[in-house]
Amino acid sequence: MRYIVFINFNEFYVHAIRQDEPALLHAPLAVIKNTVVLDVSAEASHWGVCAGNTRTLACRRCPDLVCIEHNPDLCADLFFRAWSTFSRLTPQVEPMDLHVGFLDLTGCFGQAKLEDILTAELWRLRFETGLESTWGGGQDKWLAHLACGRNEWIPPQSESAFLNRVSIRKLALDGDLCERLERYGINSVGSLFRTPRTFLQSHLQLTGKDLQPLFRREASDVRALFPPPVVKAEVSLQWADDEEIARSIGDLAEDAARQLAECHQQSGFLRVTFRSRTGEQCCTLKLAKPARKAATFETILQRMLSEHHPRDLRRITLILDNLSPAPQTQGDLWQNTSQKTATEERFENARQVLDKKYGHQTVQSGSDYASQTPPRFAQLIYARRGTFLP
């Protein structure tokens, strides 16, 4: 049996700012990112300010609100201190963002209860850093995320009763869709799973593509992403002409972006080394905003190259440091299309067996058949009337 835990650090960004500015300890505080409230203090929540509000709405609700722009650098120290607490329990620590993430505690405790171990570690973390946390556990990521806030592990025999108590709004669905489901009495995740898909298609006009994220259950393993790895990419040059340098910079940026995407990280600090026959030049750059796209790295490398003008270039080395988890929305957790449903896997296995036995494609899915075959219904209608479509 697997023991997966999802942890959320409450008021993480507010606490990081208050550590840097103690004068704001009891002030109503809101952390702003792209004009949207990212995190609020308890004093601001008392006035109705919550995450997701715009800056204008938040200031209107709380006239004395102190708005601070989000600065990832202020959170780096607290991020490492918080997650280091759990890395002592298990190497399988997967931060999804600075303040939320998964743990895989399977086989990491003996006779003690999971609840007792986590309670002791969270109290120790609160004593050392002042952070308060909520958590939830289950046998997979999907259930652990739904259980977050209950501070308990949901055993398999209690899953059905638990899902009947969880609101469908925890599935990160569109607000309008939740209201339409609630009109038909579908208020919990359990009732949604018991509802036939044909009913949802006929009454709510949901297509199969819309229904697939609703009934998909995340089954991936917890990855070991803490402490964050260091990404290194390197490329060698032979002629060092303008065309080869431009191509090499593009390949270097693509390689670095691919490595970041594989570990779901973003970088805030770059170290670039230009090595030539006469020596090497080292350049460092601290980014104002963490980056993870190849186009960003390519632009930075080209600008550094134009500033330093290395002669007879032979090798370029790029090291990405100060990595942090790439932010993912709650919807990304549920709408991960990389996982196939059990039906799709069975169909694909059957197709491969028949292809191997008969040497050609024998079975087709309905969507593939519809895309390759012209519609026949209208042709039959016109044929009965004595006319034919071209």
C-alpha positions in Angstrom: 0.0 0.0 0.0 1.3 3.5 -0.9 1.3 6.4 1.5 1.1 9.6 -0.5 0.8 13.0 1.3 0.0 16.4 -0.1 1.2 19.4 2.1 0.2 23.0 1.9 2.1 25.7 3.8 -0.4 28.4 4.9 0.5 32.0 4.3 3.9 31.0 3.0 4.6 34.1 0.9 3.3 36.4 3.7 5.6 34.7 6.2 8.6 35.1 3.9 8.0 38.8 3.6 7.5 39.3 7.3 10.8 37.6 8.0 12.5 40.2 5.8 10.4 43.1 7.2 9.5 42.5 10.8 7.6 45.9 10.9 4.8 44.2 8.9 4.2 41.5 11.5 0.7 42.5 12.5 -0.3 44.6 9.4 -2.9 43.4 6.9 -0.7 42.2 4.1 -1.2 41.0 0.6 1.4 39.6 -1.8 0.7 40.7 -5.4 1.8 38.9 -8.6 0.8 40.3 -11.9 -1.8 42.6 -10.3 -3.5 39.6 -8.7 -3.4 38.6 -5.0 -1.2 35.6 -4.5 -1.3 35.3 -0.7 -2.9 37.2 2.1 -2.4 37.4 5.9 -5.0 36.6 8.5 -5.5 40.3 9.2 -6.4 40.9 5.5 -8.6 37.8 5.3 -10.7 39.3 8.1 -11.7 42.1 5.7 -12.7 39.7 2.9 -9.5 39.8 0.9 -8.6 36.4 -0.6 -6.2 35.0 -3.1 -7.3 35.6 -6.7 -8.7 39.1 -6.0 -7.3 41.9 -8.1 -5.2 44.6 -6.4 -8.0 47.1 -6.9 -10.7 44.9 -5.3 -8.4 44.0 -2.4 -7.6 47.6 -1.6 -11.3 48.5 -1.8 -12.2 45.8 0.7 -9.3 46.7 3.1 -8.3 50.4 3.0 -5.3 49.8 5.2 -4.0 46.9 3.1 -0.2 46.8 2.5 0.5 45.4 -1.0 4.0 43.8 -1.6 5.1 42.6 -5.0 6.0 38.9 -5.1 9.8 38.4 -4.9 11.0 34.7 -5.3 14.4 35.6 -3.8 12.8 36.4 -0.4 11.2 32.9 -0.4 14.3 30.9 -1.3 15.6 30.5 2.3 12.2 29.6 3.7 11.6 27.2 0.8 14.7 25.2 1.6 14.2 25.2 5.4 10.6 24.0 5.0 11.2 21.2 2.5 14.4 20.0 4.2 12.3 19.0 7.2 10.5 16.4 5.1 13.6 15.3 3.0 14.9 13.8 6.3 11.9 11.5 6.2 11.9 10.4 2.6 13.9 11.1 -0.6 10.7 11.2 -2.6 9.8 14.9 -2.2 8.1 16.7 -5.1 7.4 20.4 -4.6 4.7 21.5 -7.1 5.3 25.2 -6.1 7.2 26.9 -3.3 4.4 26.3 -0.8 2.7 23.0 -2.0 4.0 19.5 -2.8 3.8 15.8 -2.5 5.6 13.3 -0.3 5.9 9.5 -0.7 6.2 8.0 2.8 5.7 4.4 1.7 8.0 2.2 3.8 9.5 5.2 5.7 7.9 4.5 9.1 7.6 1.4 11.2 5.1 0.8 14.0 4.3 4.5 14.4 1.2 6.0 12.8 1.5 8.3 9.8 -0.5 11.0 11.5 1.8 11.0 14.6 4.9 11.3 12.4 3.6 14.2 10.3 2.2 16.0 13.4 5.6 15.9 15.1 7.4 17.1 12.0 4.9 19.9 11.4 5.1 21.1 15.0 8.9 21.1 14.7 8.7 23.1 11.5 6.3 25.6 13.1 8.7 26.0 16.1 11.7 26.6 13.8 10.2 28.8 11.1 6.7 29.8 12.3 5.0 28.2 9.3 1.6 26.5 9.8 0.6 23.7 7.5 -2.3 21.5 6.4 -2.0 18.1 4.8 -3.9 15.2 3.4 -3.0 11.6 2.5 -4.2 8.7 0.3 -2.9 5.9 -1.8 -2.3 8.2 -4.8 -1.7 11.9 -5.7 -5.3 12.5 -6.7 -6.8 11.4 -3.4 -4.0 13.1 -1.3 -4.8 16.4 -3.0 -8.5 16.1 -2.3 -7.8 15.3 1.3 -5.5 18.3 1.9 -6.8 20.3 4.8 -8.3 17.3 6.8 -4.9 16.4 8.3 -5.6 12.7 8.0 -4.7 9.8 5.7 -7.7 8.2 3.9 -7.5 4.4 3.8 -8.8 2.5 0.8 -11.8 1.2 2.6 -12.9 4.7 3.5 -12.5 6.3 0.0 -16.1 5.9 -1.0 -17.4 7.6 2.1 -14.8 10.3 1.9 -15.6 11.2 -1.8 -19.3 11.5 -0.9 -18.3 14.4 1.5 -15.9 16.3 -0.9 -17.4 19.1 -2.9 -17.0 19.0 -6.7 -15.5 22.5 -6.5 -12.3 20.9 -5.2 -11.8 19.4 -8.7 -10.9 22.8 -10.1 -13.8 22.8 -12.5 -15.2 25.9 -14.1 -17.6 27.8 -11.8 -20.4 27.7 -14.4 -20.1 23.9 -14.8 -20.2 23.4 -11.0 -23.4 25.4 -10.8 -25.0 23.3 -13.6 -23.9 20.1 -11.9 -25.4 21.2 -8.6 -28.7 22.0 -10.2 -29.0 18.2 -10.9 -28.0 17.3 -7.3 -24.4 16.4 -8.2 -22.7 18.1 -5.2 -19.9 15.7 -4.3 -17.1 13.9 -6.1 -18.7 10.6 -5.2 -22.0 11.6 -6.8 -20.2 12.8 -9.9 -18.5 9.4 -10.3 -21.8 7.6 -9.9 -23.5 9.7 -12.5 -23.6 7.9 -16.0 -21.6 9.7 -18.6 -24.5 9.5 -21.0 -26.5 11.7 -18.6 -23.7 14.3 -18.5 -23.5 14.3 -22.3 -27.2 14.6 -22.9 -28.2 17.1 -20.1 -25.0 19.2 -19.8 -23.8 18.9 -23.5 -20.4 17.7 -22.4 -18.3 15.9 -25.0 -16.1 12.9 -24.4 -13.1 15.3 -24.3 -14.7 17.3 -21.6 -15.6 14.3 -19.5 -12.1 12.7 -19.7 -10.4 15.1 -17.2 -13.4 14.7 -14.8 -12.9 10.9 -14.4 -9.2 10.7 -14.8 -7.3 9.7 -11.6 -3.7 10.7 -11.4 -1.6 7.5 -11.0 2.0 8.9 -11.5 4.7 8.4 -8.8 6.1 11.1 -6.6 9.4 12.3 -8.1 12.5 13.1 -6.1 12.8 16.9 -7.0 14.3 18.2 -3.7 16.9 19.5 -3.4 16.6 21.0 -6.9 19.2 19.7 -9.3 21.6 21.9 -11.2 21.0 22.0 -15.0 24.2 22.0 -17.1 24.3 22.3 -20.9 27.4 22.5 -23.1 28.2 22.8 -26.8 31.4 22.6 -28.8 32.2 24.7 -31.9 34.6 23.8 -34.7 34.7 26.8 -37.0 33.2 29.6 -34.8 31.7 31.5 -37.6 28.5 33.5 -37.2 26.2 30.7 -38.5 27.7 28.0 -36.3 27.6 30.2 -33.2 23.9 31.1 -33.8 23.0 27.4 -34.3 25.0 26.3 -31.3 23.3 28.9 -29.1 19.9 27.7 -30.2 20.8 24.1 -29.5 22.2 25.1 -26.1 19.1 26.9 -25.1 16.9 24.1 -26.3 18.9 21.5 -24.3 18.6 23.6 -21.1 14.9 24.2 -21.5 14.3 20.5 -22.1 16.2 19.6 -18.9 14.1 22.1 -16.9 10.9 20.8 -18.4 11.8 17.2 -17.4 12.3 18.1 -13.8 9.5 20.8 -13.8 11.9 23.5 -12.6 12.6 27.1 -13.5 15.9 29.0 -13.1 16.7 32.4 -11.5 20.5 32.4 -11.9 22.7 31.7 -15.0 26.4 31.1 -15.3 27.9 31.1 -18.8 31.4 30.2 -19.7 32.9 31.2 -23.1 36.0 29.1 -23.7 38.5 29.9 -26.5 42.0 29.0 -27.4 43.5 31.8 -25.3 41.4 31.3 -22.2 37.9 31.5 -20.9 35.4 34.2 -19.8 32.8 33.6 -17.1 29.6 35.6 -16.9 26.9 35.4 -14.3 23.4 36.9 -14.4 20.6 37.0 -11.8 17.3 37.1 -13.5 14.6 39.5 -12.4 12.0 36.8 -13.1 12.7 33.0 -13.2 12.8 31.6 -16.7 12.4 28.1 -18.3 11.8 28.8 -22.0 14.4 28.2 -24.7 13.7 31.6 -26.4 14.6 33.4 -23.1 17.9 31.6 -22.7 18.8 32.1 -26.4 18.2 35.9 -26.1 20.3 36.1 -22.9 23.2 34.1 -24.5 23.2 36.3 -27.6 23.3 39.5 -25.5 26.2 38.1 -23.4 28.0 37.1 -26.5 27.7 40.6 -28.1 28.9 42.2 -24.8 32.0 40.2 -24.3 33.1 39.5 -27.9 35.1 36.3 -27.3 37.6 35.5 -30.1 38.2 32.1 -31.6 35.3 30.6 -29.6 35.5 26.8 -29.0 33.0 25.9 -26.3 30.0 27.4 -24.5 28.9 26.1 -21.1 25.6 27.1 -19.5 24.8 26.3 -15.9 21.3 27.1 -14.4 21.3 27.5 -10.7 18.9 28.7 -8.0 16.2 26.4 -9.4 12.7 26.5 -8.0 9.5 24.5 -8.9 7.7 25.8 -12.0 4.3 27.0 -10.8 1.4 24.8 -11.8 -2.3 25.7 -11.5 -4.7 23.4 -9.7 -6.3 22.6 -13.0 -3.0 21.3 -14.4 -3.0 18.6 -11.6 -6.3 17.2 -12.9 -6.0 17.9 -16.6 -2.7 16.1 -17.2 -3.3 14.5 -20.7 0.0 12.6 -20.5 -1.8 9.8 -18.6 -4.0 7.4 -20.6 -7.2 6.0 -19.2 -7.5 2.3 -18.7 -9.9 2.0 -21.6 -7.5 3.7 -24.0 -4.7 1.4 -22.8 -6.7 -1.8 -23.3 -7.8 -0.6 -26.8 -4.2 0.2 -27.8 -3.0 -3.2 -26.6 -5.7 -5.0 -28.5 -4.9 -3.0 -31.6 -1.2 -3.9 -31.4 -1.9 -7.6 -30.9 -4.1 -7.6 -34.0 -1.7 -5.6 -36.1 1.1 -8.0 -35.2 -1.0 -11.0 -36.0 -2.6 -9.9 -39.3 -0.1 -7.3 -40.4 -2.5 -4.4 -40.9 -4.8 -2.3 -38.9 -7.9 -4.2 -38.1 -9.5 -2.2 -35.2 -10.3 1.5 -35.3 -11.7 3.7 -32.6 -14.9 5.7 -33.3 -13.0 9.0 -33.5 -10.5 7.6 -36.0 -13.2 6.1 -38.1 -15.2 9.3 -38.1 -12.2 11.4 -39.2 -11.4 9.0 -42.1 -14.9 8.3 -43.3 -17.3 10.8 -44.7 -20.7 11.1 -43.0 -23.3 8.7 -44.4 -26.4 9.8 -42.6 -27.2 12.8 -44.8 -26.4 10.6 -47.9 -29.0 8.0 -46.9 -31.6 10.7 -46.2 -31.2 12.2 -49.7 -31.1 8.7 -51.3 -34.6 7.9 -49.9 -35.8 11.2 -51.5 -34.5 10.1 -54.8 -31.5 12.5 -54.8 -27.9 11.9 -54.2 -25.1 13.9 -52.7 -21.8 14.2 -54.7 
